[in-house]
């Protein structure tokens, strides 16, 4: 995995964890801001050097829809964030 991908996946993972945290706290404006940031970071990864399951998770990030206070969004964001973080840790 390239350094660019490690940075992109790590940043996306952190942003998704923040989305889940802010939704749980009821801070919807911040949750939306970090979801938008996660989508930008996910696009920076070069999929040519990623495993198939990571490419699928990044596609899921781009498809996440912001719904204020959505527990489903928080759960999905946290799950994807943990998967991405584990991939970064395993490859760094």
PDB file of N, CA, C and O in Angstrom:
ATOM      1  N   UNK A   1       0.857  -1.177   0.000  1.00  0.00           N
ATOM      2  CA  UNK A   1       0.000   0.000   0.000  1.00  0.00           C
ATOM      3  C   UNK A   1       0.899   1.235   0.000  1.00  0.00           C
ATOM      4  O   UNK A   1       1.863   1.314   0.761  1.00  0.00           O
ATOM      5  N   UNK A   2       0.574   2.186  -0.853  1.00  0.00           N
ATOM      6  CA  UNK A   2       1.382   3.395  -0.974  1.00  0.00           C
ATOM      7  C   UNK A   2       1.127   4.345   0.196  1.00  0.00           C
ATOM      8  O   UNK A   2       0.114   4.243   0.887  1.00  0.00           O
ATOM      9  N   UNK A   3       2.062   5.263   0.402  1.00  0.00           N
ATOM     10  CA  UNK A   3       1.899   6.260   1.464  1.00  0.00           C
ATOM     11  C   UNK A   3       0.664   7.121   1.239  1.00  0.00           C
ATOM     12  O   UNK A   3      -0.010   7.511   2.192  1.00  0.00           O
ATOM     13  N   UNK A   4       0.368   7.416  -0.029  1.00  0.00           N
ATOM     14  CA  UNK A   4      -0.818   8.206  -0.351  1.00  0.00           C
ATOM     15  C   UNK A   4      -2.078   7.471   0.108  1.00  0.00           C
ATOM     16  O   UNK A   4      -2.987   8.080   0.672  1.00  0.00           O
ATOM     17  N   UNK A   5      -2.127   6.173  -0.133  1.00  0.00           N
ATOM     18  CA  UNK A   5      -3.292   5.394   0.276  1.00  0.00           C
ATOM     19  C   UNK A   5      -3.379   5.266   1.790  1.00  0.00           C
ATOM     20  O   UNK A   5      -4.472   5.324   2.355  1.00  0.00           O
ATOM     21  N   UNK A   6      -2.248   5.095   2.448  1.00  0.00           N
ATOM     22  CA  UNK A   6      -2.256   5.019   3.911  1.00  0.00           C
ATOM     23  C   UNK A   6      -2.812   6.308   4.496  1.00  0.00           C
ATOM     24  O   UNK A   6      -3.628   6.280   5.417  1.00  0.00           O
ATOM     25  N   UNK A   7      -2.370   7.430   3.960  1.00  0.00           N
ATOM     26  CA  UNK A   7      -2.862   8.720   4.443  1.00  0.00           C
ATOM     27  C   UNK A   7      -4.348   8.911   4.142  1.00  0.00           C
ATOM     28  O   UNK A   7      -5.105   9.370   4.997  1.00  0.00           O
ATOM     29  N   UNK A   8      -4.758   8.562   2.933  1.00  0.00           N
ATOM     30  CA  UNK A   8      -6.165   8.724   2.541  1.00  0.00           C
ATOM     31  C   UNK A   8      -7.075   7.830   3.376  1.00  0.00           C
ATOM     32  O   UNK A   8      -8.118   8.278   3.850  1.00  0.00           O
ATOM     33  N   UNK A   9      -6.688   6.568   3.559  1.00  0.00           N
ATOM     34  CA  UNK A   9      -7.514   5.647   4.345  1.00  0.00           C
ATOM     35  C   UNK A   9      -7.542   6.030   5.819  1.00  0.00           C
ATOM     36  O   UNK A   9      -8.593   5.974   6.458  1.00  0.00           O
ATOM     37  N   UNK A  10      -6.394   6.418   6.358  1.00  0.00           N
ATOM     38  CA  UNK A  10      -6.341   6.827   7.761  1.00  0.00           C
ATOM     39  C   UNK A  10      -7.170   8.071   8.025  1.00  0.00           C
ATOM     40  O   UNK A  10      -7.877   8.150   9.029  1.00  0.00           O
ATOM     41  N   UNK A  11      -7.085   9.034   7.135  1.00  0.00           N
ATOM     42  CA  UNK A  11      -7.865  10.269   7.291  1.00  0.00           C
ATOM     43  C   UNK A  11      -9.362   9.989   7.173  1.00  0.00           C
ATOM     44  O   UNK A  11     -10.168  10.532   7.929  1.00  0.00           O
ATOM     45  N   UNK A  12      -9.718   9.143   6.222  1.00  0.00           N
ATOM     46  CA  UNK A  12     -11.125   8.779   6.055  1.00  0.00           C
ATOM     47  C   UNK A  12     -11.645   8.067   7.295  1.00  0.00           C
ATOM     48  O   UNK A  12     -12.755   8.338   7.753  1.00  0.00           O
ATOM     49  N   UNK A  13     -10.843   7.156   7.837  1.00  0.00           N
ATOM     50  CA  UNK A  13     -11.243   6.420   9.035  1.00  0.00           C
ATOM     51  C   UNK A  13     -11.491   7.370  10.206  1.00  0.00           C
ATOM     52  O   UNK A  13     -12.493   7.244  10.910  1.00  0.00           O
ATOM     53  N   UNK A  14     -10.581   8.314  10.412  1.00  0.00           N
ATOM     54  CA  UNK A  14     -10.746   9.264  11.515  1.00  0.00           C
ATOM     55  C   UNK A  14     -11.984  10.142  11.324  1.00  0.00           C
ATOM     56  O   UNK A  14     -12.720  10.401  12.276  1.00  0.00           O
ATOM     57  N   UNK A  15     -12.204  10.587  10.112  1.00  0.00           N
ATOM     58  CA  UNK A  15     -13.379  11.425   9.839  1.00  0.00           C
ATOM     59  C   UNK A  15     -14.673  10.651  10.076  1.00  0.00           C
ATOM     60  O   UNK A  15     -15.636  11.202  10.608  1.00  0.00           O
ATOM     61  N   UNK A  16     -14.700   9.375   9.684  1.00  0.00           N
ATOM     62  CA  UNK A  16     -15.903   8.574   9.893  1.00  0.00           C
ATOM     63  C   UNK A  16     -16.159   8.322  11.376  1.00  0.00           C
ATOM     64  O   UNK A  16     -17.310   8.294  11.811  1.00  0.00           O
ATOM     65  N   UNK A  17     -15.112   8.143  12.136  1.00  0.00           N
ATOM     66  CA  UNK A  17     -15.286   7.976  13.584  1.00  0.00           C
ATOM     67  C   UNK A  17     -15.828   9.266  14.201  1.00  0.00           C
ATOM     68  O   UNK A  17     -16.642   9.226  15.124  1.00  0.00           O
ATOM     69  N   UNK A  18     -15.376  10.394  13.690  1.00  0.00           N
ATOM     70  CA  UNK A  18     -15.893  11.681  14.185  1.00  0.00           C
ATOM     71  C   UNK A  18     -17.370  11.841  13.816  1.00  0.00           C
ATOM     72  O   UNK A  18     -18.149  12.379  14.602  1.00  0.00           O
ATOM     73  N   UNK A  19     -17.753  11.379  12.634  1.00  0.00           N
ATOM     74  CA  UNK A  19     -19.165  11.426  12.241  1.00  0.00           C
ATOM     75  C   UNK A  19     -20.011  10.691  13.264  1.00  0.00           C
ATOM     76  O   UNK A  19     -21.018  11.215  13.739  1.00  0.00           O
ATOM     77  N   UNK A  20     -19.600   9.476  13.602  1.00  0.00           N
ATOM     78  CA  UNK A  20     -20.353   8.671  14.566  1.00  0.00           C
ATOM     79  C   UNK A  20     -20.404   9.354  15.937  1.00  0.00           C
ATOM     80  O   UNK A  20     -21.446   9.366  16.592  1.00  0.00           O
ATOM     81  N   UNK A  21     -19.291   9.910  16.357  1.00  0.00           N
ATOM     82  CA  UNK A  21     -19.237  10.582  17.657  1.00  0.00           C
ATOM     83  C   UNK A  21     -20.142  11.806  17.689  1.00  0.00           C
ATOM     84  O   UNK A  21     -20.875  12.010  18.657  1.00  0.00           O
ATOM     85  N   UNK A  22     -20.098  12.614  16.648  1.00  0.00           N
ATOM     86  CA  UNK A  22     -20.910  13.829  16.629  1.00  0.00           C
ATOM     87  C   UNK A  22     -22.397  13.520  16.515  1.00  0.00           C
ATOM     88  O   UNK A  22     -23.218  14.242  17.081  1.00  0.00           O
ATOM     89  N   UNK A  23     -22.754  12.475  15.805  1.00  0.00           N
ATOM     90  CA  UNK A  23     -24.167  12.082  15.744  1.00  0.00           C
ATOM     91  C   UNK A  23     -24.630  11.660  17.129  1.00  0.00           C
ATOM     92  O   UNK A  23     -25.723  12.026  17.560  1.00  0.00           O
ATOM     93  N   UNK A  24     -23.803  10.892  17.825  1.00  0.00           N
ATOM     94  CA  UNK A  24     -24.165  10.440  19.171  1.00  0.00           C
ATOM     95  C   UNK A  24     -24.319  11.617  20.132  1.00  0.00           C
ATOM     96  O   UNK A  24     -25.152  11.574  21.038  1.00  0.00           O
ATOM     97  N   UNK A  25     -23.525  12.658  19.939  1.00  0.00           N
ATOM     98  CA  UNK A  25     -23.601  13.850  20.792  1.00  0.00           C
ATOM     99  C   UNK A  25     -24.704  14.814  20.375  1.00  0.00           C
ATOM    100  O   UNK A  25     -25.029  15.749  21.107  1.00  0.00           O
ATOM    101  N   UNK A  26     -25.274  14.585  19.202  1.00  0.00           N
ATOM    102  CA  UNK A  26     -26.333  15.465  18.719  1.00  0.00           C
ATOM    103  C   UNK A  26     -25.831  16.695  17.992  1.00  0.00           C
ATOM    104  O   UNK A  26     -26.585  17.646  17.782  1.00  0.00           O
ATOM    105  N   UNK A  27     -24.560  16.686  17.604  1.00  0.00           N
ATOM    106  CA  UNK A  27     -23.971  17.808  16.887  1.00  0.00           C
ATOM    107  C   UNK A  27     -24.029  17.536  15.387  1.00  0.00           C
ATOM    108  O   UNK A  27     -23.040  17.130  14.776  1.00  0.00           O
ATOM    109  N   UNK A  28     -25.193  17.763  14.810  1.00  0.00           N
ATOM    110  CA  UNK A  28     -25.440  17.398  13.418  1.00  0.00           C
ATOM    111  C   UNK A  28     -24.626  18.206  12.416  1.00  0.00           C
ATOM    112  O   UNK A  28     -24.219  17.673  11.384  1.00  0.00           O
ATOM    113  N   UNK A  29     -24.381  19.485  12.703  1.00  0.00           N
ATOM    114  CA  UNK A  29     -23.596  20.303  11.777  1.00  0.00           C
ATOM    115  C   UNK A  29     -22.177  19.764  11.638  1.00  0.00           C
ATOM    116  O   UNK A  29     -21.649  19.662  10.531  1.00  0.00           O
ATOM    117  N   UNK A  30     -21.564  19.421  12.770  1.00  0.00           N
ATOM    118  CA  UNK A  30     -20.210  18.871  12.726  1.00  0.00           C
ATOM    119  C   UNK A  30     -20.190  17.494  12.070  1.00  0.00           C
ATOM    120  O   UNK A  30     -19.249  17.171  11.344  1.00  0.00           O
ATOM    121  N   UNK A  31     -21.208  16.685  12.314  1.00  0.00           N
ATOM    122  CA  UNK A  31     -21.275  15.361  11.697  1.00  0.00           C
ATOM    123  C   UNK A  31     -21.328  15.486  10.181  1.00  0.00           C
ATOM    124  O   UNK A  31     -20.644  14.745   9.475  1.00  0.00           O
ATOM    125  N   UNK A  32     -22.122  16.402   9.682  1.00  0.00           N
ATOM    126  CA  UNK A  32     -22.218  16.605   8.223  1.00  0.00           C
ATOM    127  C   UNK A  32     -20.886  17.091   7.659  1.00  0.00           C
ATOM    128  O   UNK A  32     -20.455  16.644   6.595  1.00  0.00           O
ATOM    129  N   UNK A  33     -20.246  17.998   8.369  1.00  0.00           N
ATOM    130  CA  UNK A  33     -18.960  18.538   7.912  1.00  0.00           C
ATOM    131  C   UNK A  33     -17.918  17.422   7.792  1.00  0.00           C
ATOM    132  O   UNK A  33     -17.194  17.357   6.799  1.00  0.00           O
ATOM    133  N   UNK A  34     -17.839  16.547   8.793  1.00  0.00           N
ATOM    134  CA  UNK A  34     -16.852  15.474   8.752  1.00  0.00           C
ATOM    135  C   UNK A  34     -17.232  14.383   7.755  1.00  0.00           C
ATOM    136  O   UNK A  34     -16.345  13.720   7.217  1.00  0.00           O
ATOM    137  N   UNK A  35     -18.509  14.179   7.497  1.00  0.00           N
ATOM    138  CA  UNK A  35     -18.910  13.232   6.462  1.00  0.00           C
ATOM    139  C   UNK A  35     -18.468  13.745   5.092  1.00  0.00           C
ATOM    140  O   UNK A  35     -17.971  12.978   4.267  1.00  0.00           O
ATOM    141  N   UNK A  36     -18.647  15.028   4.855  1.00  0.00           N
ATOM    142  CA  UNK A  36     -18.182  15.616   3.598  1.00  0.00           C
ATOM    143  C   UNK A  36     -16.666  15.482   3.458  1.00  0.00           C
ATOM    144  O   UNK A  36     -16.159  15.196   2.373  1.00  0.00           O
ATOM    145  N   UNK A  37     -15.956  15.688   4.552  1.00  0.00           N
ATOM    146  CA  UNK A  37     -14.495  15.563   4.554  1.00  0.00           C
ATOM    147  C   UNK A  37     -14.077  14.112   4.302  1.00  0.00           C
ATOM    148  O   UNK A  37     -13.109  13.863   3.583  1.00  0.00           O
ATOM    149  N   UNK A  38     -14.795  13.162   4.885  1.00  0.00           N
ATOM    150  CA  UNK A  38     -14.494  11.744   4.668  1.00  0.00           C
ATOM    151  C   UNK A  38     -14.673  11.371   3.199  1.00  0.00           C
ATOM    152  O   UNK A  38     -13.878  10.612   2.645  1.00  0.00           O
ATOM    153  N   UNK A  39     -15.707  11.901   2.580  1.00  0.00           N
ATOM    154  CA  UNK A  39     -15.938  11.619   1.162  1.00  0.00           C
ATOM    155  C   UNK A  39     -14.801  12.163   0.305  1.00  0.00           C
ATOM    156  O   UNK A  39     -14.379  11.507  -0.648  1.00  0.00           O
ATOM    157  N   UNK A  40     -14.301  13.354   0.632  1.00  0.00           N
ATOM    158  CA  UNK A  40     -13.178  13.934  -0.108  1.00  0.00           C
ATOM    159  C   UNK A  40     -11.922  13.082   0.063  1.00  0.00           C
ATOM    160  O   UNK A  40     -11.217  12.805  -0.907  1.00  0.00           O
ATOM    161  N   UNK A  41     -11.645  12.664   1.307  1.00  0.00           N
ATOM    162  CA  UNK A  41     -10.456  11.858   1.570  1.00  0.00           C
ATOM    163  C   UNK A  41     -10.542  10.493   0.893  1.00  0.00           C
ATOM    164  O   UNK A  41      -9.531   9.974   0.420  1.00  0.00           O
ATOM    165  N   UNK A  42     -11.724   9.913   0.841  1.00  0.00           N
ATOM    166  CA  UNK A  42     -11.896   8.604   0.217  1.00  0.00           C
ATOM    167  C   UNK A  42     -11.580   8.669  -1.271  1.00  0.00           C
ATOM    168  O   UNK A  42     -11.088   7.695  -1.840  1.00  0.00           O
ATOM    169  N   UNK A  43     -11.853   9.795  -1.902  1.00  0.00           N
ATOM    170  CA  UNK A  43     -11.592   9.950  -3.339  1.00  0.00           C
ATOM    171  C   UNK A  43     -10.104  10.080  -3.640  1.00  0.00           C
ATOM    172  O   UNK A  43      -9.688   9.893  -4.783  1.00  0.00           O
ATOM    173  N   UNK A  44      -9.303  10.396  -2.636  1.00  0.00           N
ATOM    174  CA  UNK A  44      -7.868  10.586  -2.850  1.00  0.00           C
ATOM    175  C   UNK A  44      -7.095   9.280  -2.908  1.00  0.00           C
ATOM    176  O   UNK A  44      -5.932   9.274  -3.312  1.00  0.00           O
ATOM    177  N   UNK A  45      -7.716   8.173  -2.515  1.00  0.00           N
ATOM    178  CA  UNK A  45      -7.032   6.879  -2.543  1.00  0.00           C
ATOM    179  C   UNK A  45      -6.903   6.383  -3.977  1.00  0.00           C
ATOM    180  O   UNK A  45      -7.820   6.541  -4.784  1.00  0.00           O
ATOM    181  N   UNK A  46      -5.772   5.788  -4.284  1.00  0.00           N
ATOM    182  CA  UNK A  46      -5.527   5.214  -5.608  1.00  0.00           C
ATOM    183  C   UNK A  46      -5.942   3.747  -5.567  1.00  0.00           C
ATOM    184  O   UNK A  46      -5.232   2.911  -5.007  1.00  0.00           O
ATOM    185  N   UNK A  47      -7.083   3.440  -6.154  1.00  0.00           N
ATOM    186  CA  UNK A  47      -7.660   2.099  -6.042  1.00  0.00           C
ATOM    187  C   UNK A  47      -6.836   1.032  -6.752  1.00  0.00           C
ATOM    188  O   UNK A  47      -7.059  -0.157  -6.524  1.00  0.00           O
ATOM    189  N   UNK A  48      -5.907   1.414  -7.594  1.00  0.00           N
ATOM    190  CA  UNK A  48      -5.064   0.445  -8.271  1.00  0.00           C
ATOM    191  C   UNK A  48      -4.163  -0.323  -7.321  1.00  0.00           C
ATOM    192  O   UNK A  48      -3.689  -1.408  -7.656  1.00  0.00           O
ATOM    193  N   UNK A  49      -3.921   0.231  -6.141  1.00  0.00           N
ATOM    194  CA  UNK A  49      -3.025  -0.398  -5.175  1.00  0.00           C
ATOM    195  C   UNK A  49      -3.761  -0.924  -3.948  1.00  0.00           C
ATOM    196  O   UNK A  49      -3.133  -1.249  -2.941  1.00  0.00           O
ATOM    197  N   UNK A  50      -5.083  -1.008  -4.025  1.00  0.00           N
ATOM    198  CA  UNK A  50      -5.875  -1.434  -2.864  1.00  0.00           C
ATOM    199  C   UNK A  50      -6.517  -2.790  -3.112  1.00  0.00           C
ATOM    200  O   UNK A  50      -6.784  -3.178  -4.249  1.00  0.00           O
ATOM    201  N   UNK A  51      -6.755  -3.489  -2.027  1.00  0.00           N
ATOM    202  CA  UNK A  51      -7.476  -4.755  -2.127  1.00  0.00           C
ATOM    203  C   UNK A  51      -8.948  -4.479  -2.409  1.00  0.00           C
ATOM    204  O   UNK A  51      -9.468  -3.398  -2.134  1.00  0.00           O
ATOM    205  N   UNK A  52      -9.595  -5.487  -2.964  1.00  0.00           N
ATOM    206  CA  UNK A  52     -10.976  -5.336  -3.421  1.00  0.00           C
ATOM    207  C   UNK A  52     -11.915  -4.897  -2.298  1.00  0.00           C
ATOM    208  O   UNK A  52     -12.766  -4.033  -2.508  1.00  0.00           O
ATOM    209  N   UNK A  53     -11.767  -5.485  -1.103  1.00  0.00           N
ATOM    210  CA  UNK A  53     -12.684  -5.133  -0.020  1.00  0.00           C
ATOM    211  C   UNK A  53     -12.520  -3.681   0.410  1.00  0.00           C
ATOM    212  O   UNK A  53     -13.489  -3.057   0.841  1.00  0.00           O
ATOM    213  N   UNK A  54     -11.317  -3.133   0.302  1.00  0.00           N
ATOM    214  CA  UNK A  54     -11.117  -1.722   0.646  1.00  0.00           C
ATOM    215  C   UNK A  54     -11.735  -0.798  -0.403  1.00  0.00           C
ATOM    216  O   UNK A  54     -12.284   0.253  -0.071  1.00  0.00           O
ATOM    217  N   UNK A  55     -11.641  -1.192  -1.650  1.00  0.00           N
ATOM    218  CA  UNK A  55     -12.276  -0.412  -2.718  1.00  0.00           C
ATOM    219  C   UNK A  55     -13.784  -0.354  -2.487  1.00  0.00           C
ATOM    220  O   UNK A  55     -14.406   0.693  -2.665  1.00  0.00           O
ATOM    221  N   UNK A  56     -14.367  -1.491  -2.089  1.00  0.00           N
ATOM    222  CA  UNK A  56     -15.809  -1.522  -1.805  1.00  0.00           C
ATOM    223  C   UNK A  56     -16.167  -0.627  -0.627  1.00  0.00           C
ATOM    224  O   UNK A  56     -17.188   0.060  -0.663  1.00  0.00           O
ATOM    225  N   UNK A  57     -15.342  -0.626   0.417  1.00  0.00           N
ATOM    226  CA  UNK A  57     -15.631   0.231   1.576  1.00  0.00           C
ATOM    227  C   UNK A  57     -15.547   1.709   1.189  1.00  0.00           C
ATOM    228  O   UNK A  57     -16.344   2.519   1.662  1.00  0.00           O
ATOM    229  N   UNK A  58     -14.591   2.058   0.338  1.00  0.00           N
ATOM    230  CA  UNK A  58     -14.479   3.456  -0.093  1.00  0.00           C
ATOM    231  C   UNK A  58     -15.685   3.859  -0.938  1.00  0.00           C
ATOM    232  O   UNK A  58     -16.137   5.002  -0.865  1.00  0.00           O
ATOM    233  N   UNK A  59     -16.205   2.936  -1.735  1.00  0.00           N
ATOM    234  CA  UNK A  59     -17.425   3.233  -2.497  1.00  0.00           C
ATOM    235  C   UNK A  59     -18.593   3.456  -1.549  1.00  0.00           C
ATOM    236  O   UNK A  59     -19.434   4.324  -1.783  1.00  0.00           O
ATOM    237  N   UNK A  60     -18.643   2.669  -0.479  1.00  0.00           N
ATOM    238  CA  UNK A  60     -19.709   2.844   0.516  1.00  0.00           C
ATOM    239  C   UNK A  60     -19.641   4.223   1.156  1.00  0.00           C
ATOM    240  O   UNK A  60     -20.672   4.835   1.432  1.00  0.00           O
ATOM    241  N   UNK A  61     -18.432   4.710   1.391  1.00  0.00           N
ATOM    242  CA  UNK A  61     -18.271   6.050   1.981  1.00  0.00           C
ATOM    243  C   UNK A  61     -18.906   7.085   1.065  1.00  0.00           C
ATOM    244  O   UNK A  61     -19.646   7.953   1.528  1.00  0.00           O
ATOM    245  N   UNK A  62     -18.626   7.001  -0.223  1.00  0.00           N
ATOM    246  CA  UNK A  62     -19.170   7.991  -1.153  1.00  0.00           C
ATOM    247  C   UNK A  62     -20.688   7.904  -1.267  1.00  0.00           C
ATOM    248  O   UNK A  62     -21.338   8.870  -1.666  1.00  0.00           O
ATOM    249  N   UNK A  63     -21.261   6.735  -0.914  1.00  0.00           N
ATOM    250  CA  UNK A  63     -22.710   6.558  -1.008  1.00  0.00           C
ATOM    251  C   UNK A  63     -23.449   6.883   0.282  1.00  0.00           C
ATOM    252  O   UNK A  63     -24.680   6.864   0.306  1.00  0.00           O
ATOM    253  N   UNK A  64     -22.723   7.179   1.352  1.00  0.00           N
ATOM    254  CA  UNK A  64     -23.388   7.497   2.621  1.00  0.00           C
ATOM    255  C   UNK A  64     -24.191   8.786   2.484  1.00  0.00           C
ATOM    256  O   UNK A  64     -23.683   9.795   1.995  1.00  0.00           O
ATOM    257  N   UNK A  65     -25.421   8.745   2.909  1.00  0.00           N
ATOM    258  CA  UNK A  65     -26.307   9.911   2.866  1.00  0.00           C
ATOM    259  C   UNK A  65     -26.419  10.490   4.267  1.00  0.00           C
ATOM    260  O   UNK A  65     -26.618   9.758   5.236  1.00  0.00           O
ATOM    261  N   UNK A  66     -26.294  11.788   4.366  1.00  0.00           N
ATOM    262  CA  UNK A  66     -26.403  12.422   5.678  1.00  0.00           C
ATOM    263  C   UNK A  66     -27.873  12.586   6.064  1.00  0.00           C
ATOM    264  O   UNK A  66     -28.656  13.208   5.346  1.00  0.00           O
ATOM    265  N   UNK A  67     -28.224  12.014   7.212  1.00  0.00           N
ATOM    266  CA  UNK A  67     -29.550  12.169   7.801  1.00  0.00           C
ATOM    267  C   UNK A  67     -29.337  12.598   9.245  1.00  0.00           C
ATOM    268  O   UNK A  67     -28.759  11.838  10.022  1.00  0.00           O
ATOM    269  N   UNK A  68     -29.781  13.783   9.627  1.00  0.00           N
ATOM    270  CA  UNK A  68     -29.536  14.271  10.988  1.00  0.00           C
ATOM    271  C   UNK A  68     -30.013  13.281  12.054  1.00  0.00           C
ATOM    272  O   UNK A  68     -31.159  12.833  12.036  1.00  0.00           O
ATOM    273  N   UNK A  69     -29.115  12.953  12.975  1.00  0.00           N
ATOM    274  CA  UNK A  69     -29.463  12.085  14.094  1.00  0.00           C
ATOM    275  C   UNK A  69     -29.657  10.631  13.742  1.00  0.00           C
ATOM    276  O   UNK A  69     -30.224   9.885  14.540  1.00  0.00           O
ATOM    277  N   UNK A  70     -29.209  10.195  12.579  1.00  0.00           N
ATOM    278  CA  UNK A  70     -29.418   8.823  12.127  1.00  0.00           C
ATOM    279  C   UNK A  70     -28.458   7.860  12.827  1.00  0.00           C
ATOM    280  O   UNK A  70     -27.245   7.919  12.624  1.00  0.00           O
ATOM    281  N   UNK A  71     -29.013   6.979  13.646  1.00  0.00           N
ATOM    282  CA  UNK A  71     -28.189   5.973  14.303  1.00  0.00           C
ATOM    283  C   UNK A  71     -27.618   4.988  13.289  1.00  0.00           C
ATOM    284  O   UNK A  71     -26.516   4.471  13.472  1.00  0.00           O
ATOM    285  N   UNK A  72     -28.362   4.731  12.230  1.00  0.00           N
ATOM    286  CA  UNK A  72     -27.879   3.827  11.189  1.00  0.00           C
ATOM    287  C   UNK A  72     -26.635   4.399  10.508  1.00  0.00           C
ATOM    288  O   UNK A  72     -25.680   3.668  10.246  1.00  0.00           O
ATOM    289  N   UNK A  73     -26.643   5.700  10.221  1.00  0.00           N
ATOM    290  CA  UNK A  73     -25.477   6.348   9.628  1.00  0.00           C
ATOM    291  C   UNK A  73     -24.297   6.282  10.581  1.00  0.00           C
ATOM    292  O   UNK A  73     -23.179   5.985  10.160  1.00  0.00           O
ATOM    293  N   UNK A  74     -24.528   6.553  11.853  1.00  0.00           N
ATOM    294  CA  UNK A  74     -23.452   6.512  12.839  1.00  0.00           C
ATOM    295  C   UNK A  74     -22.837   5.122  12.920  1.00  0.00           C
ATOM    296  O   UNK A  74     -21.615   4.981  12.968  1.00  0.00           O
ATOM    297  N   UNK A  75     -23.676   4.106  12.935  1.00  0.00           N
ATOM    298  CA  UNK A  75     -23.187   2.728  13.013  1.00  0.00           C
ATOM    299  C   UNK A  75     -22.393   2.354  11.766  1.00  0.00           C
ATOM    300  O   UNK A  75     -21.326   1.748  11.864  1.00  0.00           O
ATOM    301  N   UNK A  76     -22.907   2.707  10.611  1.00  0.00           N
ATOM    302  CA  UNK A  76     -22.223   2.385   9.352  1.00  0.00           C
ATOM    303  C   UNK A  76     -20.898   3.131   9.244  1.00  0.00           C
ATOM    304  O   UNK A  76     -19.891   2.556   8.831  1.00  0.00           O
ATOM    305  N   UNK A  77     -20.897   4.413   9.616  1.00  0.00           N
ATOM    306  CA  UNK A  77     -19.664   5.201   9.565  1.00  0.00           C
ATOM    307  C   UNK A  77     -18.607   4.617  10.499  1.00  0.00           C
ATOM    308  O   UNK A  77     -17.435   4.524  10.133  1.00  0.00           O
ATOM    309  N   UNK A  78     -19.014   4.230  11.688  1.00  0.00           N
ATOM    310  CA  UNK A  78     -18.070   3.658  12.646  1.00  0.00           C
ATOM    311  C   UNK A  78     -17.532   2.317  12.151  1.00  0.00           C
ATOM    312  O   UNK A  78     -16.340   2.043  12.284  1.00  0.00           O
ATOM    313  N   UNK A  79     -18.384   1.497  11.593  1.00  0.00           N
ATOM    314  CA  UNK A  79     -17.954   0.191  11.085  1.00  0.00           C
ATOM    315  C   UNK A  79     -16.936   0.341   9.958  1.00  0.00           C
ATOM    316  O   UNK A  79     -15.893  -0.313   9.963  1.00  0.00           O
ATOM    317  N   UNK A  80     -17.243   1.197   9.000  1.00  0.00           N
ATOM    318  CA  UNK A  80     -16.316   1.408   7.885  1.00  0.00           C
ATOM    319  C   UNK A  80     -15.017   2.026   8.393  1.00  0.00           C
ATOM    320  O   UNK A  80     -13.935   1.654   7.940  1.00  0.00           O
ATOM    321  N   UNK A  81     -15.117   2.959   9.326  1.00  0.00           N
ATOM    322  CA  UNK A  81     -13.928   3.595   9.885  1.00  0.00           C
ATOM    323  C   UNK A  81     -12.994   2.596  10.557  1.00  0.00           C
ATOM    324  O   UNK A  81     -11.775   2.683  10.404  1.00  0.00           O
ATOM    325  N   UNK A  82     -13.558   1.657  11.294  1.00  0.00           N
ATOM    326  CA  UNK A  82     -12.737   0.643  11.962  1.00  0.00           C
ATOM    327  C   UNK A  82     -12.075  -0.280  10.937  1.00  0.00           C
ATOM    328  O   UNK A  82     -10.905  -0.633  11.085  1.00  0.00           O
ATOM    329  N   UNK A  83     -12.816  -0.669   9.902  1.00  0.00           N
ATOM    330  CA  UNK A  83     -12.234  -1.518   8.848  1.00  0.00           C
ATOM    331  C   UNK A  83     -11.067  -0.821   8.173  1.00  0.00           C
ATOM    332  O   UNK A  83     -10.016  -1.427   7.964  1.00  0.00           O
ATOM    333  N   UNK A  84     -11.245   0.453   7.830  1.00  0.00           N
ATOM    334  CA  UNK A  84     -10.188   1.192   7.172  1.00  0.00           C
ATOM    335  C   UNK A  84      -8.984   1.377   8.093  1.00  0.00           C
ATOM    336  O   UNK A  84      -7.840   1.243   7.658  1.00  0.00           O
ATOM    337  N   UNK A  85      -9.240   1.682   9.359  1.00  0.00           N
ATOM    338  CA  UNK A  85      -8.133   1.869  10.300  1.00  0.00           C
ATOM    339  C   UNK A  85      -7.351   0.570  10.473  1.00  0.00           C
ATOM    340  O   UNK A  85      -6.122   0.602  10.534  1.00  0.00           O
ATOM    341  N   UNK A  86      -8.032  -0.565  10.552  1.00  0.00           N
ATOM    342  CA  UNK A  86      -7.345  -1.842  10.676  1.00  0.00           C
ATOM    343  C   UNK A  86      -6.482  -2.135   9.459  1.00  0.00           C
ATOM    344  O   UNK A  86      -5.388  -2.683   9.592  1.00  0.00           O
ATOM    345  N   UNK A  87      -6.962  -1.775   8.278  1.00  0.00           N
ATOM    346  CA  UNK A  87      -6.180  -1.980   7.056  1.00  0.00           C
ATOM    347  C   UNK A  87      -4.918  -1.126   7.080  1.00  0.00           C
ATOM    348  O   UNK A  87      -3.847  -1.578   6.675  1.00  0.00           O
ATOM    349  N   UNK A  88      -5.046   0.103   7.554  1.00  0.00           N
ATOM    350  CA  UNK A  88      -3.874   0.994   7.639  1.00  0.00           C
ATOM    351  C   UNK A  88      -2.869   0.426   8.632  1.00  0.00           C
ATOM    352  O   UNK A  88      -1.674   0.376   8.340  1.00  0.00           O
ATOM    353  N   UNK A  89      -3.330   0.003   9.785  1.00  0.00           N
ATOM    354  CA  UNK A  89      -2.425  -0.535  10.802  1.00  0.00           C
ATOM    355  C   UNK A  89      -1.739  -1.816  10.333  1.00  0.00           C
ATOM    356  O   UNK A  89      -0.576  -2.054  10.657  1.00  0.00           O
ATOM    357  N   UNK A  90      -2.450  -2.631   9.579  1.00  0.00           N
ATOM    358  CA  UNK A  90      -1.880  -3.887   9.097  1.00  0.00           C
ATOM    359  C   UNK A  90      -0.835  -3.654   7.999  1.00  0.00           C
ATOM    360  O   UNK A  90       0.028  -4.504   7.777  1.00  0.00           O
ATOM    361  N   UNK A  91      -0.908  -2.523   7.321  1.00  0.00           N
ATOM    362  CA  UNK A  91      -0.016  -2.265   6.197  1.00  0.00           C
ATOM    363  C   UNK A  91       1.014  -1.174   6.442  1.00  0.00           C
ATOM    364  O   UNK A  91       1.709  -0.763   5.513  1.00  0.00           O
ATOM    365  N   UNK A  92       1.121  -0.704   7.668  1.00  0.00           N
ATOM    366  CA  UNK A  92       2.107   0.354   7.914  1.00  0.00           C
ATOM    367  C   UNK A  92       3.262  -0.142   8.733  1.00  0.00           C
ATOM    368  O   UNK A  92       4.181   0.621   9.030  1.00  0.00           O
TER     369      UNK A  92
END
